[in-house]
């Protein structure tokens, strides 16, 4: 494998024109730490102030998302799951993160992965009472495409919550495994 990309390479990854190309690049170029930093970069581009808590050996929360400078108001938490090959996020990982989000009294949580979710994990995260939303590679790409398409993505001081708040609310997306035979 070649040298790992730095944060200077994230804008080109962010601008990758197709979902398939971006996912291939994420899976081939990014190990777990650069993937975590890339996810943080994406949320910063969405207007959030981020705090990386991944190396604090805490409760599975890798990023905290805040509104405005000075970390004024906690808006959510992110758990970044980097799996090798066909590894997928498990039900236990989702449940543990749901508990962490609840313990922190965060209004929302996002489990972001470079691969996908096992069906029970996806169903648990999409449950009506869940504050946690799953973002697999395809949904991450859709979020990035939404941000790139926004005229205000570079200058907006407020987070781009519209897209993320709609995940699983009014539009029920089928389990990703059902889309591929």
C-alpha positions in Angstrom: 0.0 0.0 0.0 1.2 3.5 -0.7 1.6 6.2 1.8 -1.6 7.1 3.7 -3.3 10.3 2.5 -3.1 13.4 4.7 -5.8 15.9 5.4 -4.6 17.8 2.4 -5.9 15.0 0.2 -9.4 15.1 1.8 -10.8 17.8 -0.6 -10.0 15.6 -3.6 -11.7 12.6 -2.0 -14.6 14.8 -1.0 -14.9 15.9 -4.6 -14.8 12.4 -6.1 -17.6 12.5 -8.7 -19.2 9.1 -8.2 -20.3 6.9 -5.2 -18.4 3.9 -6.6 -15.2 5.8 -7.1 -15.3 7.4 -3.7 -16.0 4.1 -1.9 -13.2 2.4 -3.8 -10.8 5.2 -2.7 -12.0 5.1 0.9 -11.6 1.4 1.1 -8.2 1.2 -0.6 -6.6 4.4 0.6 -7.8 5.0 4.1 -6.9 3.0 7.2 -9.0 3.6 10.3 -7.4 6.8 11.6 -7.4 8.6 8.2 -11.0 7.4 7.7 -12.0 8.8 11.1 -10.3 12.2 10.2 -12.1 12.2 6.8 -15.5 11.7 8.5 -14.6 14.6 10.8 -13.7 16.7 7.7 -17.1 15.9 6.2 -19.0 17.0 9.3 -16.9 20.2 9.5 -17.8 20.9 5.9 -21.4 20.4 6.9 -21.0 23.3 9.4 -20.4 21.5 12.6 -17.7 22.3 15.1 -16.1 19.0 15.9 -14.2 17.5 18.8 -12.3 14.3 18.1 -12.6 12.1 21.1 -11.6 8.8 19.4 -8.3 8.3 21.1 -9.6 8.9 24.6 -10.7 5.3 24.9 -14.2 6.5 25.9 -17.6 5.0 25.3 -17.3 4.5 21.5 -17.9 8.2 20.6 -15.2 9.2 18.1 -16.6 12.7 17.4 -18.8 15.2 19.2 -20.7 17.7 17.0 -21.3 21.2 18.2 -23.1 24.3 17.0 -20.9 27.4 16.7 -17.4 28.2 18.0 -16.6 27.4 21.6 -18.6 24.2 21.6 -21.8 26.0 22.7 -24.3 23.3 22.2 -23.9 19.5 21.7 -25.8 18.5 18.6 -24.7 14.9 18.2 -22.1 12.2 18.4 -20.4 10.1 15.8 -19.0 6.6 16.0 -16.7 5.8 13.1 -16.5 2.1 12.2 -13.7 1.1 9.8 -13.9 -2.6 8.9 -11.7 -4.6 6.6 -13.0 -6.3 3.5 -16.6 -7.4 4.0 -16.8 -6.8 7.8 -20.0 -5.0 8.8 -21.2 -3.1 11.8 -22.8 -5.5 14.3 -25.9 -5.2 16.5 -23.7 -5.1 19.6 -21.7 -2.1 18.2 -25.0 -0.2 17.5 -26.4 -1.0 20.9 -23.3 0.1 22.7 -23.2 3.4 20.8 -27.0 3.9 21.4 -26.2 3.6 25.2 -23.3 6.0 24.9 -25.5 8.6 23.1 -28.1 8.2 25.8 -25.6 8.4 28.6 -24.2 11.7 27.1 -27.8 13.0 26.6 -26.9 13.8 23.0 -29.9 14.6 20.8 -28.6 12.4 17.9 -25.9 9.9 17.0 -24.5 8.7 13.7 -22.7 5.4 13.1 -20.5 5.9 10.0 -18.8 3.0 8.3 -16.7 2.4 5.3 -18.5 -0.9 4.6 -22.1 -1.6 5.7 -24.4 -2.9 8.5 -25.6 -6.4 9.3 -29.4 -6.4 9.0 -30.1 -6.6 12.8 -27.7 -3.6 13.4 -29.3 -1.6 10.6 -32.8 -2.4 11.9 -31.8 -1.5 15.5 -30.4 1.9 14.4 -33.5 2.7 12.2 -35.9 1.8 15.0 -38.5 4.5 15.7 -37.2 5.1 19.3 -33.5 5.3 18.2 -31.6 8.5 18.2 -28.9 6.8 16.2 -28.8 6.8 12.4 -26.6 4.5 10.3 -24.5 6.0 7.5 -22.9 3.3 5.3 -20.7 4.2 2.4 -23.6 4.9 0.1 -25.4 7.2 2.6 -22.1 9.0 3.4 -21.6 9.6 -0.3 -25.2 11.0 -0.6 -24.5 13.3 2.3 -21.3 14.5 0.7 -23.1 15.0 -2.6 -25.7 17.1 -0.8 -23.0 19.2 0.8 -21.2 19.7 -2.5 -24.5 20.7 -4.2 -25.2 23.3 -1.5 -24.3 26.9 -2.6 -23.5 27.7 1.0 -21.4 24.6 1.9 -18.2 26.6 2.3 -19.6 29.6 4.1 -22.6 28.6 6.2 -22.1 29.0 9.9 -25.0 26.6 10.7 -24.8 22.8 10.4 -26.5 21.1 7.4 -28.9 19.1 9.5 -31.7 18.9 6.9 -30.3 15.9 5.0 -29.2 14.0 8.1 -32.5 14.7 9.9 -34.4 13.1 7.1 -32.5 9.8 7.2 -35.0 7.3 8.4 -37.7 9.8 9.3 -40.2 10.3 6.4 -38.3 8.1 3.9 -37.9 4.5 4.9 -34.8 3.2 3.1 -34.6 -0.6 2.5 -31.8 -2.5 4.2 -28.8 -2.2 2.0 -28.4 -5.9 1.7 -31.8 -6.1 0.1 -30.7 -3.8 -2.7 -27.9 -6.1 -3.8 -28.4 -9.7 -4.6 
